[in-house]
Amino acid sequence: MSNPQKVGVLDSYIRATTGPRIPEKEWDHKIIPQTASRLKEKYNIKIDKKAAIIPTDKELINNLFQAGMEMLVECGVYCMDTGRVVKYTEDEVWTAIKAAPKRLVLGEGRDACVLEGRRFDDSKPPHIQGGPTGAPVAEAELEAHRGQADLFQMQASRITEHAAVEGNVVENSPAGLNVIHEGAIRDLHGLSTVIQNSGHHVVIQEATNINVTVTP
């Protein structure tokens, strides 16, 4: 097995926008069930419905892993936003497995939950995910959990303007005074713009940059 680089976000995005296009119904009702059924027969996967949920037979465990690996590499991952399949090689899958964190802490304080890898014969009880995933949450509850991490400031402004004055002729036309009297913009509200020019042969171009800082 070679040593490929980890698949980055940009590479995954490119694959999600250029991979094979497959209708979602075909993926859900044909490709996935047919592939799973074929691999079940290939690896002789049989699970006793009366046995424990987590298999303990080492041969069965190995066959389940091999079938899962083959199914991932063969089928890939379906991107619902683009309707395309993101493909990964077996080497890339192994690289991701080796780079995955061995320990993950979710929550904090008394609500903290430590997720770690477990063997089938591990004495530690497994974690079961439940709760309000995708369920409505009261506004008062959300009020106490505002996202204020990773705050940063960024300014991205760019204005490009082009103009030309050619072939104009003005004769005996005096220009007026260019004066803004005191109090002319008093008590203005919102965004106000003042434009002044020299009188003749003028191109007026106006642009406005607005910088907004949001502080939670």
Steps between C-alpha positions, in 0.01 A plus 500: 500500500634843406500804727252746344432844644185562698209609283446868575185710493576649157567158347175365645313801358648441155400133511150595617457729198663279236422144613251268328149646496238256632133560588440480874225239465729276296768533769261427789286226343736328260874558540528480881263205568626297203865554596430415865316182401781388269772565761294321764511188286866548403620521861244249634363746752235337717387645831284316746206726583484349847867576575645820644483817290882525490655189339779325689612246240838621370450357151163672470646827628778485241254416221276791598796739487621371164150523354460853632835607358421351158156661496643844584769480232264357239198723565661815638304764691190666356488883509133602514576865416662421164342162423847355441706221654825581682747217441788402732772241452571233761835666576322830567253328732781336698682836525184661640453216752858533626470880528165491682510618864516221756307699758230767471336703775150630432346759729651644816470480875256244629360460149836397352507169316825327400486294182775242454556201277367172642572136431217254480605356838563837665373533857406865448132543411428646154357848453153530353417821320155643552333825584376793293692435177286674238221569751352841588671686784341781701626852426582552868725193489681626189546840666729340758719331239609767254793419276783737592805287416758583235406867470705695250497824304532511124476781248465411135427804281578560137378767261606523136377790285588617151387815320606724213403847374582561134404741223300744714511875427367773730513869401401808704341295775610617843517251784319569822638501851575165659398571858327301771341738744518455874221279630416352159525142626390564856261244653544252216442135586610177339757503219557838337719582198630839387629533142690806377647570158684777316219588262588387145640188336428298811430129550347426838554153637372404842577197711446419865676252727314402814690323779278330756630362830270257682571450869302232685 
